[in-house]
Amino acid sequence: MKDNVLMRVAARWNMPFLLVFALYTQTHGELGPGGGFQSGVMIAAAFIVYGMVFGADEMRRVVPRWVTDFAAAAGVLIYAGAGVYCMAMGYTFLDYAALVPSNPGGAEPWGMVIVEYGVGITVAAVMLTVFNEITEGTLPGQEPGGTKEVL
Amino acid sequence: MERIHQNLPALIVVLPLCMGLITSIIGRRGLGWWLAMGTASAVLAMAVQLLVNVLESGTLTVTYQMGSWPAPFGIVYVVDPLNAGVLTIVALIGAIVTLYARKSIASEMDPRRLHFFYALWLFCMTGLLGITITGDAFNLYVLLEISSLSTYTLVALGRQRNRRALTAAINYLVLGSIGATFYLLGIAYLYMVTGSLNIADIQHILATKVFPTWGTDAPMYRTTVYVGFALMAVGLSLKLALFPLHGWLPNAYTYAPSSVSALLASTATKVGAYAFIRVIFTLVGTGFAYRMLHTDVVLMVSAGAAILVGSWMAFRQTSLKKLLAYSSIGQIGYITLGFALGNVNGLTASIIHLFNHALTKGGMFMALGVVAYRLGNTRLQDVQGLGRKLPFTMAAFTAGGLGLIGVPLTAGFVSKWYLVTACIEAGRYEMAAIVLVGSLIALLYVWKVVEAIYFGKRPENVPGVKEAPLTMLVPTLLLAGASIYFGIDASTSARVATAAAHFLLGVTP
């Protein structure tokens, strides 16, 4: 599909907008519609569109497997880490008051922001892992990663 | 130290979760096992500490509020004598099987991906511990999915030894997902009626606002509660492999890697049984489930059929792992029969059998894992005359077998004693007869194997085998020894089980 000028240009030009909008959704999470899930899916979608146009191997060159493996675990660790930090400060698990002890009510958004970043990272990484698993050739005689196009 | 102490109920779930994630990142080159082993030991210590805390506290409960949100609004973890006991079972078996898994799994899968195995292993423990400790019905579903999803993958990892592990895992995935969905639907129906997801709160609302109207002209939500409970009961029966919903179990246990079979057989179905007990005795109450809906009759018929059919199918198997899998279905029948009777002795039998069967079956699956490690197979003709080649392993297997029959001085005898007493107390003489017939069939299938092990003749042209490596032998003997020890001195296990039964039925000893 990368021989098609229209697809190539559209994929390239869409990517920054998708990523920026993903970040906007991410930072908006605790105030209105949005949050980690939606933003993570959008980040992954940006890369998946890239992978579909330029080939999955090209996408894996940009985002190698070890990055997605690491990020998938790291996101949940950020979430759980926020909870463990609260426990270490003498509060209960995920009691965000621990983040700003002087102003427990103001601490809630901070807790949500941290946790949502964790969610976003994991969702994006897992979506990319799913894409990688589908596109890495597993049919007999087909070498891994041999697929150039998925559509 | 103080902070660890007050956060124990959360830590016991959060620690294996975090360590599982860390293991998937840095667990390469053998480090994965060390991380898993360290975590499993820490979890065991925490579970024992929680059990002690609960039994020593005046109210017999320890409550922990996640994020300091109070009960009906936030998720609470509630530890009482029942789930403290089940937590200890899961943590104990988890720690011992992790010790065993190192050599066993290394021979069964690609060593470069072992860190993912240990990560899944810890996730599975996270889910099982979480189901047990949570006081929130929806949280229970989430943790059920965590444990199930990792279990499906763990079963599929047996594919290097036998490709049929993949179909077994898919089969388990489909049926397990149906079970979990049924449970979720049931929760949704109860949420419709009560507007709450907290187990204690649902119980309170049902008992004070919903049930009292049923005797009047305008019964509130009667059909909705019926359907909700029925859906939950079917879903959980699938999860605990109660006959006739046991279809996924034999192949999943047979084709999974040896250490996974040992872990699942001794913890996964036990936790399912725990969740079922929780739903019947705490969530809706026996007044509704047993006296109004007569679920106990349905459960008793299923349990009786499970005991007879499971044991008989076990007798007909020639693959020893499959034999143990079918025997597990029969043993689940005993556990179900205990809580279906609904009296103190029956519940005690159920809870003590959760523990005793975990020890017995765990030890037996581990002994078979040794056979698979040395011979690559566990068919009946392969173990002919192995008693002289693997004396310790086979002794452990035989001890477990005696426990399955229920020979005095084994743990199985203690459970069956309570169970038969409970049957007679409840006037269910036919169930007592079924328990005894089930034990007779168990005698048949255990004898079939023991005869082959000790009196069979080793084929001439097979290579010699050595006794198991020490890291596999010690955990196997540990569980087999424990199954004998708790048959001779059952005071500790009986004390916890009786406390749990008294607590559930609300009677003071």
Interface residues (C-beta under 8 A of the other chain):
Chain A: D69 F70 A73 A74 V76 L77 A80 G81 G83 V84 C86 M87 A88 G90 Y91 T92 F93 L94 D95 Y96 A97
Chain B: R3 N7 A10 L11 V14 L17 C18 L21 I22 S24 I25 Y64 Q65 M66 G67 S68 A119
